């Protein structure tokens, strides 16, 4: 089963890292990713640009409203995500634990099962 591991943190902390701190964190995270890649369990991984680069489209009763910025109701920001293909939630939680240990900052990882949606006409 595929799981999304969503990485949340305080953007003001991670964007204040020096290049050396950022490089160290990325190196440690890559050390977690590489074995998963070798085992065929690692899907897409993305590091998102800061929320200052975000645009939000909010559905309204009229035309959808486009707003600069994320405007999510959260104290932490979504900084990136992993998609892993593993046997069960326990294995996904183990990977999230390894990612948390490798990360230099405090934060949280949301683990959510993925249900594939590909209509027959797109296959």
C-alpha positions in Angstrom: 0.0 0.0 0.0 1.2 3.5 -0.7 1.4 6.1 2.0 2.1 9.8 1.9 4.4 11.1 4.6 3.7 14.8 4.8 6.5 16.9 6.5 5.4 19.8 8.6 7.6 22.3 10.4 7.9 26.0 11.3 9.1 27.6 8.1 10.9 30.5 10.0 13.2 27.9 11.6 14.1 25.9 8.6 14.5 29.0 6.3 16.9 30.5 8.9 19.3 27.5 8.6 22.8 28.2 7.3 23.8 26.5 4.1 25.8 24.1 6.2 22.9 23.2 8.4 20.6 22.8 5.4 23.2 20.6 3.6 23.6 18.4 6.8 19.9 17.9 7.1 19.5 17.0 3.4 22.5 14.6 3.7 20.9 12.9 6.7 17.5 12.7 5.0 19.1 11.2 1.9 20.7 8.5 4.1 17.1 7.5 5.0 15.9 7.7 1.4 18.6 5.7 -0.3 17.8 2.2 1.2 14.1 2.8 0.5 15.0 3.6 -3.1 17.1 0.5 -3.4 14.2 -1.6 -2.0 11.8 -0.1 -4.5 9.7 1.4 -1.7 10.4 5.1 -2.4 8.1 7.1 -4.7 8.0 10.8 -5.4 9.8 13.1 -2.9 9.4 16.8 -3.0 10.7 19.8 -1.0 8.3 22.6 -1.3 9.3 26.3 -1.8 8.4 28.6 1.0 4.8 29.6 1.6 5.6 33.1 0.4 5.7 31.5 -3.1 2.3 29.8 -2.7 -1.0 30.7 -4.3 -4.3 29.5 -3.0 -7.5 28.8 -5.0 -10.5 28.8 -2.7 -13.9 27.6 -4.0 -16.7 30.0 -3.4 -20.3 30.1 -4.5 -19.2 32.4 -7.3 -16.0 32.1 -9.3 -13.1 30.5 -7.4 -11.1 33.1 -5.6 -7.3 33.1 -6.2 -5.2 34.5 -3.3 -1.5 35.0 -3.0 -0.1 32.9 -0.1 -1.0 29.6 1.5 -3.6 30.8 4.0 -3.9 27.4 5.6 -5.2 27.1 9.1 -2.1 25.6 10.6 0.7 26.7 12.9 3.3 24.6 11.0 3.7 24.7 7.2 3.8 21.8 4.8 7.4 21.7 3.7 7.5 18.6 1.6 6.3 15.0 1.2 7.4 11.4 0.5 5.4 8.7 -1.1 6.3 5.2 0.1 5.1 1.8 -1.1 5.1 -0.4 2.0 3.3 -3.4 3.5 1.4 -1.6 6.2 1.1 1.5 8.5 3.7 0.2 10.9 6.3 0.2 8.2 5.3 3.7 7.1 5.6 4.9 10.7 9.0 3.4 11.0 10.1 5.4 7.9 8.6 8.5 9.4 10.5 7.9 12.7 13.8 7.6 10.7 13.0 10.8 8.8 12.2 12.6 12.1 15.6 11.4 13.6 17.4 12.6 10.5 15.8 16.1 10.5 17.5 18.9 12.3 14.3 20.6 13.4 11.3 19.7 15.4 8.1 19.2 13.5 5.6 16.6 12.6 5.0 13.9 10.0 1.5 13.1 8.9 1.1 9.6 7.5 -1.8 9.1 5.3 -2.8 6.1 3.0 -3.1 7.0 -0.6 -6.1 5.8 -2.7 -5.2 5.9 -6.4 -7.7 7.6 -8.6 -7.2 7.0 -12.3 -10.4 6.8 -14.3 -10.5 4.0 -16.8 -10.5 6.5 -19.7 -7.1 7.8 -18.5 -5.4 4.4 -18.2 
